[in-house]
Amino acid sequence: MQNLQRCTACPRLADFLAEVRTRRPDYHARPVSPFGDPRARLLIVGLAPGMHGANRTGRPFTGDYAGILLYETLHRYGFADHPESVSADDGLQLTDCRITNAVKCLPPANKPEPAEIRTCNHYLSDELKDASEIRAILALGLIAHKAVLTALGLKQSALAFGHGARHPLPDGRLLFDSYHCSRYNTQTRRLTTADFHDVFEAIRREL
């Protein structure tokens, strides 16, 4: 993605990443690019890189707790050739699926500010415009759901977020919603493995 790795458009995030690089020089600690099949029909949109996951490894949902359920599920439903993702050089490949984030940089306390979400949205907008093959979009959480609506030029009130929801979009694509596969959501059982698999069953039926 053009100029993403050099992006410093959000001063708070750029300063935070500079601090992280100083403290942890072995970490990626830069904007994290999308990962997966460039001609995928499924685009998964997360929130932002995790401190010790994508921010460390440089690949979305790789090397942290949130990626455990995601990659196991992608493998189960034929989108990944391995059930786990531990590092950017582990050889894992995605088929017919690509993963990105609403915010490409690690935010302090995992909480991007509204202005940062808006500033970063043009990357997601470009991803959707440049990928005519995409037929289904999976938003992991409310922020990702809202980011997709913004990227498509839709009003925030147009489609309500709800786990398991299936939203036809004006351009003919489909937006699916799921609770984020974070440690908090899975350990509190807000999101169970069965719940997550049900979402992917619905996506597979569409594809």
N, CA, C and O of each residue as an XYZ file, in Angstrom:
828
protein
N       0.852     -1.179      0.000
C       0.000      0.000      0.000
C       0.896      1.240      0.000
O       1.760      1.401      0.862
N       0.677      2.085     -0.959
C       1.569      3.200     -1.212
C       1.702      4.115      0.012
O       0.711      4.609      0.551
N       2.943      4.321      0.429
C       3.311      5.263      1.490
C       2.802      4.876      2.888
O       2.991      5.641      3.834
N       2.167      3.718      3.038
C       1.645      3.354      4.353
C       2.754      3.230      5.393
O       2.610      3.720      6.514
N       3.841      2.588      5.035
C       4.899      2.349      6.008
C       5.564      3.640      6.486
O       6.211      3.655      7.532
N       5.407      4.718      5.725
C       6.006      5.995      6.113
C       4.980      6.969      6.685
O       5.301      8.126      6.956
N       3.750      6.501      6.868
C       2.681      7.389      7.301
C       2.887      7.870      8.736
O       3.116      7.069      9.642
N       2.804      9.178      8.930
C       2.870      9.780     10.270
C       1.735     10.802     10.414
O       1.886     11.821     11.088
N       0.600     10.514      9.772
C      -0.494     11.481      9.729
C      -1.157     11.707     11.082
O      -1.788     12.742     11.296
N      -1.021     10.758     11.990
C      -1.603     10.897     13.330
C      -0.466     11.106     14.330
O       0.194     10.139     14.710
N      -0.221     12.341     14.765
C       0.942     12.637     15.609
C       1.014     11.784     16.880
O       2.095     11.329     17.255
N      -0.114     11.565     17.538
C      -0.101     10.781     18.775
C       0.369      9.350     18.504
O       1.159      8.796     19.269
N      -0.113      8.763     17.429
C       0.265      7.395     17.093
C       1.713      7.320     16.631
O       2.437      6.395     16.999
N       2.140      8.290     15.824
C       3.522      8.304     15.347
C       4.497      8.451     16.513
O       5.531      7.785     16.548
N       4.169      9.315     17.459
C       5.036      9.499     18.632
C       5.075      8.233     19.483
O       6.129      7.854     19.995
N       3.926      7.584     19.631
C       3.871      6.358     20.430
C       4.699      5.247     19.793
O       5.414      4.525     20.487
N       4.601      5.110     18.471
C       5.389      4.088     17.788
C       6.880      4.374     17.899
O       7.677      3.445     18.033
N       7.265      5.630     17.846
C       8.681      5.987     18.014
C       9.179      5.579     19.399
O      10.303      5.100     19.548
N       8.332      5.775     20.409
C       8.698      5.356     21.765
C       8.845      3.836     21.843
O       9.776      3.325     22.465
N       7.928      3.128     21.212
C       7.974      1.663     21.239
C       9.229      1.158     20.539
O       9.874      0.227     21.022
N       9.583      1.760     19.406
C      10.798      1.338     18.694
C      12.039      1.546     19.551
O      12.980      0.755     19.485
N      12.045      2.608     20.355
C      13.179      2.861     21.234
C      13.259      1.806     22.333
O      14.340      1.304     22.643
N      12.114      1.474     22.917
C      12.073      0.490     24.005
C      12.225     -0.937     23.506
O      12.794     -1.787     24.191
N      11.715     -1.194     22.315
C      11.712     -2.556     21.769
C      12.201     -2.518     20.318
O      11.392     -2.608     19.395
N      13.495     -2.388     20.109
C      14.026     -2.249     18.748
C      13.812     -3.476     17.869
O      13.983     -3.399     16.653
N      13.443     -4.595     18.463
C      13.181     -5.802     17.680
C      11.740     -5.874     17.191
O      11.386     -6.793     16.453
N      10.904     -4.918     17.591
C       9.505     -4.902     17.164
C       9.355     -4.180     15.831
O      10.147     -3.298     15.500
N       8.335     -4.559     15.072
C       8.008     -3.872     13.820
C       7.699     -2.402     14.104
O       8.306     -1.514     13.507
N       6.767     -2.148     15.003
C       6.445     -0.802     15.522
C       6.307      0.255     14.428
O       6.842      1.358     14.540
N       5.597     -0.092     13.397
C       5.275      0.815     12.292
C       3.866      0.477     11.805
O       3.277     -0.497     12.273
N       3.321      1.253     10.885
C       2.014      0.869     10.340
C       2.063     -0.568      9.806
O       3.067     -0.991      9.232
N       0.979     -1.301     10.000
C       0.910     -2.711      9.590
C       0.075     -2.831      8.320
O      -1.089     -2.431      8.284
N       0.680     -3.380      7.298
C       0.006     -3.531      6.002
C      -0.973     -4.702      6.018
O      -0.851     -5.607      6.843
N      -1.943     -4.681      5.105
C      -2.851     -5.835      4.967
C      -2.068     -7.094      4.621
O      -0.953     -7.023      4.103
N      -2.663     -8.243      4.912
C      -2.013     -9.527      4.662
C      -3.004    -10.479      4.005
O      -4.162    -10.562      4.413
N      -2.538    -11.198      2.983
C      -3.362    -12.241      2.403
C      -3.408    -12.220      0.889
O      -2.550    -11.628      0.233
N      -4.406    -12.864      0.354
C      -4.590    -13.055     -1.077
C      -4.994    -11.728     -1.734
O      -6.031    -11.165     -1.381
N      -4.204    -11.224     -2.672
C      -4.550     -9.936     -3.297
C      -5.830     -9.990     -4.122
O      -6.409     -8.947     -4.425
N      -6.284    -11.189     -4.490
C      -7.520    -11.329     -5.259
C      -8.622    -11.987     -4.424
O      -9.507    -12.655     -4.959
N      -8.554    -11.789     -3.117
C      -9.498    -12.428     -2.200
C     -10.923    -11.930     -2.401
O     -11.157    -10.782     -2.780
N     -11.867    -12.828     -2.137
C     -13.277    -12.438     -2.126
C     -13.737    -12.049     -0.728
O     -14.782    -11.418     -0.574
N     -12.964    -12.422      0.296
C     -13.290    -12.082      1.678
C     -12.249    -11.130      2.246
O     -11.053    -11.420      2.225
N     -12.709     -9.994      2.751
C     -11.841     -9.056      3.453
C     -12.276     -9.001      4.913
O     -13.434     -8.716      5.217
N     -11.331     -9.277      5.814
C     -11.593     -9.209      7.246
C     -10.999     -7.912      7.774
O      -9.832     -7.607      7.526
N     -11.810     -7.148      8.505
C     -11.370     -5.860      9.032
C     -11.363     -5.911     10.553
O     -12.409     -6.079     11.180
N     -10.176     -5.765     11.148
C     -10.036     -5.714     12.595
C      -9.987     -4.272     13.074
O     -10.295     -3.341     12.330
N      -9.592     -4.106     14.333
C      -9.535     -2.757     14.919
C      -8.195     -2.087     14.639
O      -8.132     -1.109     13.894
N      -7.120     -2.611     15.235
C      -5.789     -2.015     15.123
C      -4.766     -3.056     15.556
O      -5.136     -4.033     16.208
N      -3.495     -2.880     15.216
C      -2.470     -3.828     15.666
C      -2.395     -3.898     17.189
O      -2.562     -2.890     17.876
N      -2.142     -5.098     17.706
C      -1.920     -5.276     19.131
C      -0.442     -5.071     19.465
O       0.431     -5.325     18.635
N      -0.176     -4.616     20.670
C       1.199     -4.305     21.086
C       2.167     -5.461     20.824
O       3.218     -5.269     20.213
N       1.812     -6.652     21.284
C       2.730     -7.787     21.177
C       2.324     -8.761     20.074
O       2.865     -9.863     19.976
N       1.366     -8.346     19.244
C       0.955     -9.137     18.102
C       1.446     -8.503     16.816
O       2.635     -8.558     16.503
N       0.526     -7.897     16.067
C       0.896     -7.306     14.779
C       1.941     -6.207     14.927
O       2.801     -6.057     14.060
N       1.882     -5.437     16.007
C       2.878     -4.389     16.207
C       4.279     -4.978     16.384
O       5.274     -4.330     16.057
N       4.352     -6.192     16.896
C       5.645     -6.874     17.073
C       6.078     -7.573     15.793
O       7.233     -7.468     15.380
N       5.146     -8.289     15.165
C       5.501     -9.152     14.045
C       5.367     -8.488     12.680
O       6.001     -8.915     11.715
N       4.536     -7.435     12.593
C       4.334     -6.764     11.319
C       3.273     -7.405     10.451
O       3.150     -7.064      9.275
N       2.492     -8.340     11.017
C       1.427     -8.986     10.239
C       0.153     -9.016     11.071
O       0.211     -9.340     12.257
N      -0.999     -8.688     10.484
C      -2.241     -8.613     11.258
C      -2.555     -9.895     12.026
O      -2.460    -10.998     11.487
N      -2.931     -9.727     13.299
C      -3.380    -10.832     14.154
C      -2.338    -11.948     14.291
O      -2.694    -13.109     14.489
N      -1.082    -11.605     14.187
C      -0.026    -12.618     14.224
C       0.788    -12.500     15.496
O       1.343    -11.444     15.798
N       0.854    -13.603     16.244
C       1.696    -13.656     17.425
C       1.034    -13.194     18.706
O       1.722    -12.985     19.705
N      -0.296    -13.024     18.711
C      -0.962    -12.623     19.948
C      -2.235    -13.445     20.141
O      -2.606    -14.248     19.286
N      -2.890    -13.233     21.266
C      -4.044    -14.046     21.627
C      -5.195    -13.891     20.633
O      -5.870    -14.868     20.310
N      -5.419    -12.682     20.151
C      -6.554    -12.434     19.254
C      -6.457    -13.251     17.966
O      -7.474    -13.551     17.341
N      -5.239    -13.608     17.573
C      -5.078    -14.368     16.342
C      -5.331    -15.861     16.488
O      -5.479    -16.561     15.486
N      -5.384    -16.360     17.721
C      -5.522    -17.803     17.919
C      -6.826    -18.309     17.306
O      -6.811    -19.195     16.452
N      -7.948    -17.747     17.742
C      -9.240    -18.184     17.214
C      -9.396    -17.824     15.749
O      -9.955    -18.601     14.975
N      -8.903    -16.644     15.355
C      -9.074    -16.220     13.969
C      -8.397    -17.185     13.006
O      -9.036    -17.663     12.069
N      -7.115    -17.481     13.215
C      -6.398    -18.322     12.251
C      -6.844    -19.778     12.325
O      -6.843    -20.472     11.308
N      -7.225    -20.254     13.511
C      -7.781    -21.610     13.598
C      -9.054    -21.703     12.763
O      -9.285    -22.692     12.068
N      -9.874    -20.656     12.843
C     -11.128    -20.651     12.088
C     -10.874    -20.508     10.592
O     -11.527    -21.171      9.787
N      -9.935    -19.652     10.215
C      -9.606    -19.513      8.796
C      -9.129    -20.844      8.215
O      -9.482    -21.191      7.088
N      -8.335    -21.582      8.974
C      -7.864    -22.896      8.519
C      -9.034    -23.868      8.416
O      -9.140    -24.613      7.442
N      -9.896    -23.863      9.397
C     -11.052    -24.772      9.417
C     -11.938    -24.577      8.192
O     -12.483    -25.542      7.656
N     -12.080    -23.335      7.751
C     -12.976    -23.049      6.634
C     -12.249    -22.848      5.298
O     -12.818    -22.306      4.350
N     -11.015    -23.281      5.235
C     -10.293    -23.337      3.971
C      -9.667    -22.047      3.496
O      -9.288    -21.936      2.330
N      -9.551    -21.056      4.388
C      -8.957    -19.780      3.994
C      -7.465    -19.694      4.331
O      -6.782    -18.799      3.834
N      -6.947    -20.593      5.155
C      -5.537    -20.568      5.565
C      -4.966    -21.969      5.497
O      -5.670    -22.946      5.750
N      -3.671    -22.071      5.150
C      -3.065    -23.398      5.031
C      -2.457    -23.896      6.346
O      -1.957    -25.019      6.406
N      -2.496    -23.072      7.396
C      -2.062    -23.485      8.724
C      -3.060    -22.945      9.757
O      -3.681    -21.908      9.526
N      -3.219    -23.633     10.888
C      -4.184    -23.185     11.893
C      -3.653    -22.174     12.887
O      -4.383    -21.751     13.783
N      -2.390    -21.776     12.750
C      -1.850    -20.777     13.661
C      -0.880    -19.864     12.937
O      -0.288    -20.232     11.922
N      -0.728    -18.660     13.483
C       0.134    -17.641     12.893
C       1.021    -17.083     13.989
O       0.547    -16.383     14.884
N       2.301    -17.390     13.920
C       3.201    -17.023     15.021
C       4.210    -15.946     14.653
O       4.686    -15.221     15.527
N       4.543    -15.831     13.364
C       5.503    -14.821     12.932
C       5.284    -14.519     11.457
O       4.659    -15.299     10.738
N       5.800    -13.392     11.019
C       5.588    -12.981      9.632
C       6.330    -13.861      8.641
O       6.037    -13.823      7.446
N       7.291    -14.655      9.114
C       8.049    -15.523      8.217
C       7.759    -17.001      8.467
O       8.601    -17.853      8.182
N       6.566    -17.316      9.000
C       6.245    -18.714      9.306
C       5.698    -19.485      8.109
O       5.375    -20.668      8.226
N       5.591    -18.817      6.951
C       5.158    -19.496      5.738
C       3.659    -19.617      5.562
O       3.205    -20.166      4.558
N       2.880    -19.124      6.503
C       1.425    -19.224      6.398
C       0.930    -18.451      5.187
O       1.394    -17.345      4.906
N      -0.010    -19.041      4.479
C      -0.610    -18.382      3.318
C      -2.127    -18.402      3.437
O      -2.713    -19.377      3.907
N      -2.748    -17.321      3.009
C      -4.195    -17.236      2.965
C      -4.681    -17.407      1.530
O      -4.031    -16.965      0.583
N      -5.822    -18.049      1.389
C      -6.443    -18.258      0.081
C      -7.836    -17.652      0.083
O      -8.660    -17.983      0.935
N      -8.101    -16.767     -0.869
C      -9.413    -16.129     -1.023
C      -9.786    -15.268      0.185
O     -10.966    -15.010      0.423
N      -8.781    -14.821      0.949
C      -9.026    -14.031      2.154
C      -7.879    -13.052      2.355
O      -6.721    -13.378      2.095
N      -8.207    -11.854      2.819
C      -7.203    -10.864      3.174
C      -7.628    -10.212      4.484
O      -8.818    -10.040      4.747
N      -6.646     -9.854      5.300
C      -6.914     -9.266      6.612
C      -6.294     -7.878      6.684
O      -5.153     -7.671      6.272
N      -7.062     -6.932      7.213
C      -6.570     -5.574      7.390
C      -7.121     -5.037      8.709
O      -7.807     -5.756      9.436
N      -6.824     -3.792      9.012
C      -7.329     -3.148     10.219
C      -7.913     -1.779      9.891
O      -7.510     -1.128      8.928
N      -8.874     -1.357     10.714
C      -9.449     -0.021     10.549
C      -8.407      1.054     10.793
O      -8.395      2.083     10.118
N      -7.521      0.810     11.772
C      -6.403      1.703     12.091
C      -5.124      0.899     11.931
O      -4.989     -0.178     12.511
N      -4.188      1.413     11.149
C      -3.016      0.625     10.787
C      -1.889      0.685     11.814
O      -0.946     -0.102     11.738
N      -1.973      1.611     12.776
C      -0.914      1.775     13.780
C      -1.405      1.388     15.167
O      -2.586      1.528     15.483
N      -0.494      0.906     15.979
C      -0.792      0.589     17.372
C      -1.212      1.848     18.123
O      -0.461      2.824     18.147
N      -2.403      1.848     18.741
C      -2.803      3.001     19.560
C      -2.487      2.744     21.038
O      -2.537      1.598     21.484
N      -2.167      3.783     21.795
C      -1.980      3.602     23.237
C      -3.215      2.974     23.868
O      -4.345      3.364     23.572
N      -2.988      1.997     24.741
C      -4.070      1.299     25.452
C      -5.060      0.644     24.496
O      -6.200      0.373     24.873
N      -4.633      0.388     23.261
C      -5.495     -0.246     22.256
C      -6.754      0.558     21.958
O      -7.775     -0.011     21.572
N      -6.693      1.881     22.135
C      -7.871      2.716     21.929
C      -7.546      3.880     20.997
O      -7.056      4.916     21.447
N      -7.814      3.717     19.705
C      -7.620      4.845     18.792
C      -8.659      5.923     19.043
O      -9.794      5.626     19.416
N      -8.275      7.162     18.840
C      -9.216      8.266     18.987
C     -10.045      8.414     17.711
O      -9.598      8.014     16.636
N     -11.252      8.987     17.820
C     -12.108      9.127     16.636
C     -11.417      9.816     15.461
O     -11.599      9.411     14.313
N     -10.632     10.846     15.737
C      -9.945     11.554     14.651
C      -8.929     10.657     13.964
O      -8.716     10.772     12.757
N      -8.298      9.760     14.724
C      -7.314      8.837     14.140
C      -8.002      7.806     13.267
O      -7.486      7.436     12.213
N      -9.161      7.342     13.700
C      -9.930      6.396     12.889
C     -10.328      7.046     11.569
O     -10.251      6.419     10.513
N     -10.757      8.313     11.634
C     -11.141      9.022     10.406
C      -9.936      9.252      9.499
O     -10.024      9.065      8.285
N      -8.817      9.656     10.085
C      -7.626      9.948      9.284
C      -7.139      8.708      8.542
O      -6.705      8.801      7.394
N      -7.208      7.558      9.187
C      -6.702      6.320      8.593
C      -7.682      5.699      7.607
O      -7.317      4.787      6.865
N      -8.908      6.176      7.590
C      -9.955      5.505      6.822
C      -9.707      5.494      5.326
O     -10.218      4.626      4.618
N      -8.931      6.448      4.837
C      -8.731      6.477      3.378
C      -7.978      5.246      2.894
O      -8.124      4.849      1.738
N      -7.168      4.634      3.768
C      -6.486      3.392      3.371
C      -7.508      2.275      3.164
O      -7.436      1.542      2.178
N      -8.443      2.146      4.078
C      -9.473      1.129      3.926
C     -10.354      1.421      2.718
O     -10.741      0.505      1.991
N     -10.669      2.681      2.504
C     -11.455      3.065      1.340
C     -10.758      2.657      0.053
O     -11.388      2.129     -0.864
N      -9.447      2.907     -0.011
C      -8.678      2.518     -1.197
C      -8.648      1.004     -1.360
O      -8.738      0.497     -2.479
N      -8.522      0.277     -0.245
C      -8.512     -1.187     -0.316
C      -9.796     -1.706     -0.941
O      -9.769     -2.628     -1.757
N     -10.915     -1.116     -0.561
C     -12.201     -1.570     -1.087
C     -12.395     -1.149     -2.536
O     -12.968     -1.898     -3.327
N     -11.928      0.034     -2.888
C     -12.060      0.499     -4.271
C     -11.179     -0.303     -5.217
O     -11.562     -0.568     -6.356
N      -9.998     -0.689     -4.743
C      -9.020     -1.351     -5.609
C      -9.208     -2.853     -5.701
O      -8.467     -3.519     -6.425
N     -10.183     -3.405     -4.984
C     -10.364     -4.857     -4.949
C     -11.786     -5.209     -5.364
O     -12.649     -5.460     -4.523
N     -12.012     -5.222     -6.667
C     -13.359     -5.516     -7.175
C     -13.766     -6.961     -6.919
O     -14.948     -7.296     -7.004
N     -12.788     -7.830     -6.602
C     -13.100     -9.236     -6.352
C     -13.801     -9.452     -5.016
O     -14.469    -10.469     -4.827
N     -13.657     -8.509     -4.086
C     -14.226     -8.701     -2.753
C     -15.750     -8.814     -2.843
O     -16.428     -7.948     -3.396
N     -16.262     -9.910     -2.279
C     -17.708    -10.144     -2.258
C     -18.262    -10.048     -0.848
O     -19.433     -9.717     -0.659
N     -17.416    -10.338      0.156
C     -17.860    -10.316      1.549
C     -16.830     -9.590      2.393
O     -15.624     -9.742      2.198
N     -17.326     -8.794      3.340
C     -16.479     -8.072      4.292
C     -16.912     -8.497      5.683
O     -18.098     -8.455      6.010
N     -15.953     -8.905      6.500
C     -16.238     -9.270      7.883
C     -15.656     -8.215      8.804
O     -14.441     -8.026      8.854
N     -16.528     -7.525      9.537
C     -16.084     -6.511     10.493
C     -16.012     -7.140     11.876
O     -17.002     -7.668     12.383
N     -14.831     -7.077     12.480
C     -14.625     -7.621     13.818
C     -14.783     -6.489     14.829
O     -13.819     -5.802     15.168
N     -16.003     -6.308     15.299
C     -16.266     -5.282     16.293
C     -16.912     -4.040     15.705
O     -16.950     -3.839     14.491
N     -17.421     -3.210     16.616
C     -18.174     -2.021     16.224
C     -17.317     -1.002     15.484
O     -17.770     -0.425     14.496
N     -16.083     -0.767     15.942
C     -15.241      0.231     15.284
C     -14.939     -0.181     13.849
O     -14.974      0.652     12.943
N     -14.645     -1.457     13.635
C     -14.404     -1.943     12.277
C     -15.660     -1.801     11.423
O     -15.582     -1.411     10.258
N     -16.808     -2.116     12.000
C     -18.087     -1.973     11.289
C     -18.283     -0.526     10.830
O     -18.606     -0.274      9.669
N     -18.087      0.412     11.745
C     -18.258      1.825     11.402
C     -17.223      2.280     10.380
O     -17.527      3.093      9.507
N     -16.005      1.759     10.484
C     -14.953      2.131      9.531
C     -15.307      1.671      8.126
O     -15.048      2.382      7.155
N     -15.896      0.489      8.010
C     -16.313     -0.004      6.695
C     -17.396      0.896      6.114
O     -17.348      1.234      4.931
N     -18.366      1.284      6.926
C     -19.425      2.172      6.437
C     -18.839      3.491      5.944
O     -19.214      3.981      4.879
N     -17.923      4.061      6.715
C     -17.284      5.319      6.306
C     -16.527      5.136      5.002
O     -16.620      5.969      4.101
N     -15.781      4.050      4.901
C     -14.974      3.794      3.704
C     -15.837      3.639      2.458
O     -15.396      3.929      1.346
N     -17.065      3.182      2.651
C     -17.981      2.995      1.518
C     -18.872      4.205      1.283
O     -19.724      4.194      0.394
N     -18.674      5.258      2.088
C     -19.459      6.471      1.922
C     -20.883      6.360      2.433
O     -21.765      7.088      1.977
N     -21.116      5.450      3.383
C     -22.445      5.254      3.941
C     -22.578      5.963      5.282
O     -21.584      6.172      5.978
N     -23.798      6.330      5.643
C     -24.042      6.949      6.941
C     -23.856      5.927      8.055
O     -24.126      4.740      7.875
N     -23.389      6.402      9.213
C     -23.190      5.506     10.336
C     -24.495      4.861     10.785
O     -24.485      3.768     11.350
N     -25.598      5.519     10.543
C     -26.900      4.991     10.936
C     -27.492      4.019      9.911
O     -28.573      3.468     10.118
N     -26.777      3.819      8.813
C     -27.348      3.025      7.725
C     -27.534      1.566      8.111
O     -28.549      0.958      7.772
N     -26.555      0.998      8.822
C     -26.582     -0.417      9.181
C     -26.123     -0.563     10.622
O     -25.053     -0.074     10.985
N     -26.912     -1.223     11.437
C     -26.585     -1.388     12.857
C     -25.702     -2.607     13.066
O     -25.944     -3.672     12.499
N     -24.674     -2.433     13.890
C     -23.796     -3.557     14.223
C     -24.524     -4.569     15.091
O     -25.279     -4.209     15.995
N     -24.284     -5.845     14.801
C     -24.816     -6.906     15.644
C     -24.098     -8.197     15.340
O     -23.938     -8.556     14.174
N     -23.665     -8.897     16.356
C     -22.942    -10.148     16.100
C     -23.809    -11.098     15.262
O     -24.970    -11.355     15.581
N     -23.212    -11.605     14.190
C     -23.910    -12.512     13.293
C     -24.762    -11.830     12.247
O     -25.400    -12.499     11.433
N     -24.782    -10.493     12.258
C     -25.602     -9.768     11.280
C     -25.026     -9.911      9.873
O     -23.816    -10.024      9.679
N     -25.927     -9.903      8.913
C     -25.572     -9.972      7.484
C     -26.249     -8.791      6.804
O     -27.476     -8.703      6.770
N     -25.431     -7.876      6.258
C     -25.956     -6.645      5.677
C     -25.670     -6.594      4.175
O     -24.501     -6.520      3.796
N     -26.678     -6.631      3.309
C     -26.439     -6.352      1.893
C     -26.011     -4.886      1.724
O     -26.601     -3.991      2.328
N     -25.003     -4.655      0.917
C     -24.483     -3.310      0.687
C     -24.965     -2.791     -0.671
O     -25.294     -3.582     -1.555
N     -25.008     -1.471     -0.839
C     -25.501     -0.903     -2.103
C     -24.725     -1.368     -3.335
O     -25.279     -1.419     -4.434
N     -23.445     -1.707     -3.159
C     -22.634     -2.124     -4.309
C     -22.750     -3.610     -4.601
O     -22.043     -4.121     -5.470
N     -23.629     -4.317     -3.895
C     -23.835     -5.742     -4.148
C     -23.028     -6.659     -3.254
O     -23.261     -7.867     -3.237
N     -22.084     -6.106     -2.511
C     -21.314     -6.919     -1.576
C     -22.106     -7.129     -0.283
O     -23.190     -6.574     -0.102
N     -21.544     -7.935      0.599
C     -22.184     -8.232      1.874
C     -21.254     -7.878      3.018
O     -20.056     -8.156      2.963
N     -21.801     -7.270      4.042
C     -21.059     -6.972      5.256
C     -21.557     -7.890      6.366
O     -22.744     -7.901      6.694
N     -20.637     -8.657      6.937
C     -20.936     -9.520      8.072
C     -20.309     -8.914      9.325
O     -19.228     -8.328      9.267
N     -20.993     -9.060     10.450
C     -20.488     -8.550     11.719
C     -20.184     -9.694     12.680
O     -20.885    -10.705     12.712
N     -19.120     -9.509     13.461
C     -18.819    -10.425     14.561
C     -18.201     -9.633     15.694
O     -17.532     -8.624     15.469
N     -18.429    -10.097     16.919
C     -17.642     -9.553     18.017
C     -16.170     -9.835     17.724
O     -15.833    -10.838     17.095
N     -15.315     -8.953     18.182
C     -13.874     -9.114     17.977
C     -13.383    -10.345     18.735
O     -13.856    -10.642     19.832
N     -12.436    -11.052     18.140
C     -11.890    -12.277     18.752
C     -10.777    -11.945     19.743
O      -9.722    -12.580     19.728
N     -11.001    -10.975     20.582
C     -10.020    -10.547     21.575
C     -10.011    -11.501     22.766
O     -10.931    -12.297     22.949
N      -8.959    -11.406     23.567
C      -8.876    -12.229     24.771
C     -10.078    -11.970     25.686
O     -10.682    -12.905     26.212
N     -10.414    -10.691     25.865
C     -11.531    -10.354     26.749
C     -12.824    -11.000     26.269
O     -13.534    -11.622     27.059
N     -13.135    -10.859     24.983
C     -14.403    -11.383     24.472
C     -14.471    -12.907     24.525
O     -15.532    -13.467     24.803
N     -13.355    -13.581     24.264
C     -13.389    -15.041     24.272
C     -13.353    -15.595     25.697
O     -14.010    -16.595     25.987
N     -12.599    -14.962     26.577
C     -12.523    -15.487     27.941
C     -13.795    -15.211     28.730
O     -14.140    -15.983     29.625
N     -14.492    -14.137     28.422
C     -15.770    -13.863     29.079
C     -16.919    -14.573     28.367
O     -18.065    -14.511     28.814
N     -16.610    -15.244     27.264
C     -17.576    -15.994     26.459
C     -18.626    -15.092     25.809
O     -19.703    -15.544     25.419
N     -18.288    -13.829     25.704
C     -19.117    -12.975     24.857
C     -19.074    -13.497     23.428
O     -20.059    -13.446     22.691
N     -17.892    -14.004     23.061
C     -17.718    -14.655     21.768
C     -17.193    -16.066     22.009
O     -16.074    -16.240     22.491
N     -17.989    -17.061     21.678
C     -17.544    -18.448     21.803
C     -17.007    -18.930     20.448
O     -17.251    -18.318     19.408
N     -16.283    -20.026     20.496
C     -15.791    -20.617     19.249
C     -16.942    -20.956     18.326
O     -16.867    -20.717     17.121
N     -18.010    -21.515     18.883
C     -19.178    -21.863     18.065
C     -19.808    -20.631     17.432
O     -20.219    -20.662     16.272
N     -19.883    -19.540     18.201
C     -20.430    -18.287     17.666
C     -19.611    -17.809     16.458
O     -20.160    -17.409     15.432
N     -18.299    -17.861     16.611
C     -17.402    -17.386     15.552
C     -17.515    -18.286     14.331
O     -17.558    -17.804     13.199
N     -17.563    -19.591     14.563
C     -17.697    -20.521     13.445
C     -19.016    -20.318     12.713
O     -19.072    -20.474     11.493
N     -20.071    -19.973     13.430
C     -21.360    -19.724     12.776
C     -21.259    -18.585     11.766
O     -21.858    -18.648     10.692
N     -20.503    -17.549     12.109
C     -20.313    -16.430     11.184
C     -19.607    -16.903      9.920
O     -19.990    -16.529      8.811
N     -18.583    -17.719     10.089
C     -17.844    -18.211      8.921
C     -18.652    -19.217      8.115
O     -18.477    -19.315      6.900
N     -19.527    -19.962      8.765
C     -20.445    -20.833      8.018
C     -21.298    -19.983      7.077
O     -21.504    -20.346      5.919
N     -21.787    -18.860      7.578
C     -22.626    -17.982      6.761
C     -21.821    -17.372      5.613
O     -22.316    -17.262      4.491
N     -20.585    -16.980      5.899
C     -19.732    -16.424      4.840
C     -19.446    -17.471      3.769
O     -19.510    -17.178      2.575
N     -19.131    -18.687      4.195
C     -18.846    -19.756      3.233
C     -20.056    -20.044      2.345
O     -19.903    -20.300      1.151
N     -21.233    -20.003      2.914
C     -22.432    -20.235      2.089
C     -22.562    -19.180      0.994
O     -23.000    -19.481     -0.116
N     -22.178    -17.938      1.313
C     -22.278    -16.867      0.330
C     -21.212    -16.970     -0.748
O     -21.450    -16.632     -1.908
N     -20.033    -17.441     -0.353
C     -18.925    -17.511     -1.316
C     -18.931    -18.805     -2.117
O     -18.062    -19.009     -2.966
